[in-house]
Amino acid sequence: MDKRALVPRPETEWTAELAIRAAQAAGSEPRVLDVGTGSGCIALAAACEVPGSRVWATDISGDALELARENADRLGIRNVAFFQGDLYGAVPREIAGGFDVIVSNPPYVTSAEYEELQPEVRDYEPAGALLARDSGMEFQKRVIEGAPEWLRPGGTLIMEGSPSQIPSLAESYGAEVVRDLQGLPRCLLLRRIEASLHPSGLTARTLCDYILEEQQLLKREGGEP
Ligand SMILES: C[S@@+](CC[C@H](N)C(=O)[O-])C[C@H]1O[C@@H](n2cnc3c(N)ncnc32)[C@H](O)[C@@H]1O
């Protein structure tokens, strides 16, 4: 680890564990996408722990990706592909609708919180790995709202956030909250439902499809998604 990426936090081990479990439950050759991979900690854990898995990892930061690639090489992990770009924009289009698991720990610190961070965090870690607009939820909302297009029906989104944000995001999107090992609301979980079940009502499982359909409807009507 060095200044090129966020130092992985202990709570992210739990996020990686959830991604591993979801990938293991998905079948023999699960496809996993890690959005905002940083050092690659989540992507590499999934690639290593789930035999047969294929993992895609994206980040907007070239420095972070360079470090993640070095970490993959050092660990001898070959089943991860790295892409640079803005969230899902970095992922090759032909895999749209094909991921069994999407996992993300996007930036979520507000500018006010950033000013209050300890100097060793503010001065050592890249601001782009921490800061987000819209009360810190800018990237989180984009990760959730973009997920239906990239998940296969039945696929799962796991997103890490701060315990002050996850409950309200979960309520807004009808997601399930997963508590961390300290009992704090740390991740939210959404599942894209099988197409045949939609639109039977809105639950944590149906919401991803609902968002996707709403976006397509808006596009057809000439509005902005
Ligand atoms: C909180 S860090 C998480 C890093 C790593 N996944 C972890 O859990 O330790 C967020 C990561 O998202 C990346 N990021 C920020 N904005 C992004 C964007 N628009 N598209 C893709 N990645 C982005 C940052 O460079 C950073 O590596």
The ligand as a MOL file (V3000), in Angstrom:
LIG
                    3D

  0  0  0     0  0            999 V3000
M  V30 BEGIN CTAB
M  V30 COUNTS 27 29 0 0 0
M  V30 BEGIN ATOM
M  V30 1 C -13.3740 4.8000 -0.7910 0
M  V30 2 S -12.2050 4.3530 -2.0580 0 CHG=1
M  V30 3 C -12.4040 2.5750 -2.0240 0
M  V30 4 C -11.2350 1.8260 -2.5530 0
M  V30 5 C -11.3210 0.3000 -2.3380 0
M  V30 6 N -12.4300 -0.2600 -3.0760 0
M  V30 7 C -11.4680 -0.0050 -0.8580 0
M  V30 8 O -12.5670 -0.4110 -0.4390 0
M  V30 9 O -10.4790 0.1620 -0.1120 0 CHG=-1
M  V30 10 C -13.1080 4.8460 -3.5180 0
M  V30 11 C -12.3930 4.5830 -4.8390 0
M  V30 12 O -13.2550 5.0540 -5.8800 0
M  V30 13 C -12.4630 5.6840 -6.8720 0
M  V30 14 N -13.2980 6.6530 -7.6070 0
M  V30 15 C -13.6120 7.9240 -7.2840 0
M  V30 16 N -14.4150 8.4710 -8.2190 0
M  V30 17 C -14.5960 7.5270 -9.1630 0
M  V30 18 C -15.3220 7.4960 -10.3810 0
M  V30 19 N -16.0180 8.5490 -10.8130 0
M  V30 20 N -15.2860 6.3520 -11.1050 0
M  V30 21 C -14.5730 5.2700 -10.6850 0
M  V30 22 N -13.8750 5.2440 -9.5240 0
M  V30 23 C -13.8860 6.3460 -8.7710 0
M  V30 24 C -11.3210 6.3240 -6.1110 0
M  V30 25 O -10.2180 6.5870 -6.9490 0
M  V30 26 C -11.0690 5.2780 -5.0260 0
M  V30 27 O -10.0790 4.3650 -5.4370 0
M  V30 END ATOM
M  V30 BEGIN BOND
M  V30 1 1 1 2
M  V30 2 1 2 3
M  V30 3 1 2 10
M  V30 4 1 3 4
M  V30 5 1 4 5
M  V30 6 1 5 6
M  V30 7 1 5 7
M  V30 8 2 7 8
M  V30 9 1 7 9
M  V30 10 1 10 11
M  V30 11 1 11 12
M  V30 12 1 11 26
M  V30 13 1 12 13
M  V30 14 1 13 14
M  V30 15 1 13 24
M  V30 16 1 14 15
M  V30 17 1 14 23
M  V30 18 2 15 16
M  V30 19 1 16 17
M  V30 20 1 17 18
M  V30 21 2 17 23
M  V30 22 1 18 19
M  V30 23 2 18 20
M  V30 24 1 20 21
M  V30 25 2 21 22
M  V30 26 1 22 23
M  V30 27 1 24 25
M  V30 28 1 24 26
M  V30 29 1 26 27
M  V30 END BOND
M  V30 END CTAB
M  END
